[in-house]
Every structure is written in C-alpha cells, then in structure tokens.
Amino acid sequence: GRISPGKGVVTLADACVRLIEEGMDLELNVAGGQRYVGRSEVATVERALARVPGNRLNRTGNVPVGEFFDRVDLLVCGSTIPEAFGLVAAEAMSAGLPVVVSDAGSLPGVVGEDHPWIFDAGDVDSLAETLRRAIHALTTSDETVQAVIAAARERWRRKYSPEAAAV
C-alpha cells in the first residue's frame, strides 16, 4: 500500500522508536511505495522513519503480500484515516498472521470488536501499549496467540473467504 501519514506510518514509526528506546528488541518492516503520496507527506514519513535506528528498519518496497507476510511476525494496519475496508487486515487473518489495527473506519469491524489488539488511530501512546501487549503475547504466551489467530482465521473464513462470498 501507500507509505503515507494517513496509513499510520508516522504513528507506527514513533511507537517503534519509543519501544526500542525502552529496550524492546524489534524491527520495523515497511512495505509499499509512495506513489500517489504528496511531497509534503513523503517528507513527513521520511522524517519519522529516519528516527528509527537504521539497523531496526527494513524497507522492502512493493513486494507480494505473501512474501511480506513471510518476513514479519506481526502486522500493523495503523490507518489514521477511515478505511472503507481493511483488505490487508483480512489478508493477514487468512494467512494466520497476528494483526494489530487502528480503530479507523472499518478496521475494527474486519477483525471483530473483541479482537485484543485495536488501538486509537493516530495515538502513539495507544499504539505503543497495544504493541507491548501483542509482542508480549507473541513472545510468552503461545496459547493466547494461537487462540487469537484461530479466531481471526475463523472470522475470515465466515465473512471474507471465497466460500463466504459465494453464499
């Protein structure tokens, strides 16, 4: 997708910097491009990404979704603008990839209101706390993560899979 402030890249970069400064061992992987993103927005994103330590930032550019999913342990869909539909969140759910989403637009509806990792759009504090909880679950509680993944995959199957669309 677009690497832009509206997609939450600045909020994500700031939250990651905060967590890294707190001693959390994480890498920020950014996929997508800046086509159709205005110059001032590109500059804003570049300033934010420049704050992430270079050895903790990976920019993959435009790659197939599955290839990107294979590179990450957790996906963040951090839009600050209301999304009409959270396609990447649904794709992550179908792939069994844990996902953190903002409360912008339809994203909470895609993952389900009871999904444990929904944060306030544009709020660095809220995203940092949500990432702490998600990363803690990923690194210490396999049963919790597996339950979240299973619920997300089942939701995808019921609501968004090709079979669900055929009904």
N, C-alpha and C positions, 0 to 999 in steps of 0.2 A: 504494500500500500504506500500511501504518501508519507514521507517523513516530514511532518509538519507539527506546529504547536497544537492545531486542532485535533490531531490524532494522539495528543498527550505525550509527545516525545520529550518536551521540556520538563514536564512534571515527573516523568519517569527518570530522566537523567538526574534531576535534583534529588529524588528519593534514593536512587542508587548511590549517588555521591555521599549522602548522609549515612547510609548503611555501611558503605565502605569505610568511611571515617570512624564509625563505631566499631570497626574491626570485623565486619561480616565479610566472608570470602565469597564474592560473587562477581560475575562478569555480565556486562550488558551487551547483548547481541541485538543489532538493529538491522532489519531487512527492509527493502523497499527503495524507493527513489524520491527525488524531489521535483519530478516532472509535474507541472501544473501547480507548483507551490511558488508563491510570490517571493521576490528577492528579500524583502524585509523579514518574511517568515523563515526563509532559508538561513538568513543571518542569525535570527533568534535561536533556531535549532542548533546551528554550528557553535554558537557561544555556549549553549547548555552542554552539548556533547564534549566540548573542549575542557569542561570542568571534570569530566570522568577521567581518572588516570588512564593513560594510554594502554597500559598492559591489562586493563579491565574492560576495554571497549573493542568490540568486533563489529565491523560494518560489512555485511555480506552483499549489499546491493540487492538487485532483483534476482531472486532465486525461486525455484519452485517451492510451493508451500511445504510439501512433504520433506524436501531437503532441509528447509529451515527448521521444521519441527524436529528432525533428527539431531539437530545441533543444540537444542535447548532442553532444559528440564522443566521450565515453567514459562507460559506465555502471558504477556500483559497486553490487554486491549484497553488502553487508557484514554480513550477519546474524551475531549473536553466539550466537544460539540455533540448535539444529539444525533445518534446514529439511527438511521431508518431500520437497519438490520445489522446484526453483528456477525457477518459471514465468517470472519477469521475465528471468532469465538466458537461458532458452530463447527468449523473445520477442526479446531483443536479438540472439541468434545468428541467428534467422530474418531479422531486419531488416538484418543486416550491420553492426551496431553493436559496436565493441570493448567487451569486458566484463571487469571485474575482479571476482573473487568471493572471499569468505572460505572457509575450509575447514570451515564449519559444516554438518553434516548432509550432504545430497545435493548441495550446490552443486558440489563438485569432480567428482562423477560426471556432472553435467549437462554441464559444459564439457569434461570429459575430464581425466584426471590429468596429461596432458602440456601442458595449457594453461599459457602462460607467466605469467599474472597471477593467481595464487592466493596469498592471504595468510593469516596466522594470525588467526583470529577474535578480535576484541576487542583486538588488539595494534596500538597506534598506530604503533610503530616499523616493524612488518612492513607495515602498510598504506601508510605514507609511502614506504617503499622500493619497494614494488610500484607505487605511483602514479608515482614518479620514473621507473621503468623504462618503464611504459606511456606516459607523457607524452613521454618522450624518443623512444620508438619512433614515436609519432604525429607528432612534430614534425621528426624527422630521417630516418626510415627507412621510406619508403612501402612498399618491397618486403616488409619484415618484417611490418608491419601488415596489408598485403593478404594475406599468407600466413596470418596468424592468423585474419583474418576469413573467408577462404576455407575454412580447416579447420573453423571453428566453424559456418559455414553448411552445410557438407557433413555434419557431425556431426548438426546439427539435422534436415537432410533425411533422413538414415538412421534416426534414432532417434525424432524427435518430430513430424515433419511429418504432415499428414493422410494422405498416402500410406503412410508408415511405420506409422501406426496401423491402416490397412486391411488390412495383411498378417497 
